[in-house]
Amino acid sequence: MKTSKYWEEHFSRNLKVKRVNWTLQPSLTKDQKRKILRSLQAWQLAETSDGKHLIAASKKHAEQVNDPDFLSAVHLFIKEENKHGENLGIYLDRLNVSRIKADWGDSLFRQVRYFNTNMELWTLTVLTVENTAQVYYQSLKNATQCTLLKEICTDILIDEAFHINFQFERLAQITRNMSAFSRFWRLYAYWIFFFSTITMVYIAHRKVFRAGGINFNRYYSKMKLKFNKTIKRLFRPKSNVYLSKLKWEQIEL
């Protein structure tokens, strides 16, 4: 498992990498614009949070576990997310499409964040969204033939893979020393949260998913695989009395 210092150095280096050729211009058909623009506006807004509530939770957590580098890593992680939002914003600007300031999905998520100071819930939330973002940006990349948009999506997808590892490792550290009972009920609570969230995302952005060749059944299959590879993997039983009575393969969600 990597240290917070490792992630701080990774994000610092990665922010300097330029993968998008901004000499290119957008090229979308009217039909493609109709299918993706509203969703793109909403996702661009979601990527532009100042992260102050996440920073507050991270500061509290870093002090509790005596890991000051974690807070520095979170600051850089937020900068990387904001880079995604700015790149999407520049793309909208070049299309002469406005950057929206409000969206129901973003507003709901921001309200949840406002009251959340718990690092476990924050990490679960971000890990869920990052997993969803991978499928979303791959769908957006496949939805058009616009080279500039494809490069923007590729840049984000590269970053998201590291974001998932960063969040997964933090959640693993948070849950590592929990009792068998706490780990057991969390598995199901996390499952409910994860699949409720990803269903809302699909409903809100279904035009982009479908344009990229992802119907709901395929989306659900992809997200189930992601859940199993990240969140569910955290709760594979160790040598404990409670979970040792169960076979992991039989825990069907």
N, C-alpha and C positions, 0 to 999 in steps of 0.2 A: 504494500500500500504506500502510495507516494505521500511525501510530507507537504504541508502547506507552503513551505519555502519553494518546493519544486513547482507548485502550481502558480505561485507568485511570479517566478522566473519564466514559466511557460507563457502566461498571459502577457507579460511584459514584452517578450520576444514576438509573440504572435500578433500583437497589435501593430507591429511595425511592418508586417508582411502585406504586400499589395498584390491581390489576385485579380482585381477587376480592371479591365481595360476601358477607361472612361473616354477614350476617343471614339468608342462605338456609340451609336444612337439607337433608341428604342425602335422596334419594328413589330407592331401588333396589328392584327386585323380588327375590324369592328366587332366581329363575333367574339374574338379573344378578349377584347376590352370589356365587353358586356359580361363575360364569364368571370373575369379575375379582378377587375379594378376595385370593386367595393371591398372584397376580401383583402386585397393587397393594402388598401387604405387602413383597414382595421388592424391588420397584422403589423403594419408600420407603426401605428400608434402604440401598440402593445410593446414594441421593442424600444420605446423611448422613455421608459420610466426612470426617474432619478434614483430609484432604489433606496430611498432614505429609511424605509421601514425594514428592508432586508439588512441594511447596514446596521441599524439599531439592534436587530436580533443577533446579527453576527458579532457585534461588539460584545454583547452580553455573553454569548456563547464562548467567544475567544478568551474572555476573562475567566469564565468558569473552568475551562480546560487548560488554561495557561498556554495559549497558542496564538500569540499576537500576529504571526505571519498569516493566519487564516483571514483576519480582517483585511489585510493588505491584498490578499488574493481575491476576496469578494469584491473589493473596490475595482480591481482590474477586470474581473468577470463582468461586472455591470458596464464598464467602459466598452467591453467587447460586444455586449448586447446592444448598447447604444450605437455602436458602429454599424450594426445590422440595420437598425432603425434609420440611421442617416443615409446609408446606401439605398435603402428602399425609398426614402424620401427624395433623394436626388433623382431616382428613376421616375417617380411621380411628377416631380418638377419638370423633367424633360418631356413628359407627356402632356404638360399643361393641365395636370389634374391636381386638385387641392389636397393638402395633407389635412385629414380630419382631426378634430380636437375632442370628439366624444364618440363612443361606440358602446352599445349595451353590454357586450361581453367584456370589454376592457373595464367598463365602469364597475361591473359586478366583481371582477377579479381584484380591482383596486380597493374596493370596500372590504373584501376578505383580508387583503394584505394590511389594511389600515389597523385592524384589530389584532393582528397576529404578531406576537413577539417570541414565539416558540420556534427554536431552530429546527426541531424535528419536523414540524408542520411545514415550515418554509422549504426545507430540503425536499420533502416529499412533493410539495406543490411544484417546485421548479423542475424536479426530475420528471414529473408527469408531463409538464408542458414541453420540456426539451425533447422527450421521446415523441410527442405529438408533432413537434416542429420538424423533426426529421422527415416524417411522412408528408407533412404539408409542403415543405420546400422541395422535396423530390417531385411531388405532384405538380407544383407550380413550375418547376423546371421543365417538366414534360408537357405542360399544357400549351406551350407556344414554341415557335421557332426563333424567337428573339435571342440573339447571341448575348446581348448585354444582360438581359434578365437571367439567362442561364448561368452566366459568370457570377452574378450576384448570388444566385441560389447555391452554386457550388461553393463559394466562399463561406456562406453561412453553414452549409452542411458539414464542411470540414471543421469549423469551429464547434458545431453542436456535438460532434462525436466526443470531443474533449470535455465539453460542458457536462455531458452525461457521466463520464468517468469521474469528474470532479465532484458532482453531486452524489453519485453512488458511493464513493469512498467516504464522504462525510456522513451519509446516512448509515453506512456500515459501522462507522466509529460510534455514532450515537446509540445504535441499537445493540452493539456488541455484548455489553455486560448486563443486559436486561434479563429478567427471570424468564423461565420457560413459558410461564403463563402469559406474561406481557408480550413476548414475541409471538405467541400463538394467536392472541386476539388481534394483534396489530396486523397480522397477515390479512385477515378478513376485512378489517377496517380500511387498510390501504387499498385493498381490491375494490371496495365500494367507491372510495374516493377516486381512484384511478379511472375506472370505467364510467363513472358518472361524468367526470371531466372530459374524457376523450369523446364521449357521445355528444356532449354539448358542442365541442369543437367541430365535430363532423357536421352537425346540423347547421351551424353558423357558416361553415366554409365548404359546404358540399359541392358547390359549382366548380370550385378549383379542384377538389379531389376527383370529381367525375371527369373534368377536362383533362386531368393527368392520368386517367385510366384506373382510378381507385373507387370502386363502389363500396357500399357500407360493409358488405361481407368480407371483401378483401382488406379493407381498412381494419376491421375488427380482428381479423386473423393476424395482421401485422402488429397491431397493438398488443394482442395477447402474447405474441412471441416476445415483444419488447418487455412486457411486464414480467414474464418468466425469466428473462435474461438479466433483469436488473432487480426490481423490487422483490419478487418471489425468491430470488437467489439469496437474498439477505437472511431468509428465515428457514433455510434448510436446517434440520435438527442437528444439534450437537449431542454430546453425551449427557442427556438430562432425563429425569424420570418421566416427565409429562409427555414430551414429544417422542420419546423413544418407544412409546406404546403405539405410535402411528408409523405407517410406511409413507415416506414423503411422496412417492409416486401416486399414492391413493388420495392425496389432498387435491381434489378437483375443484377448481373455482369456476 
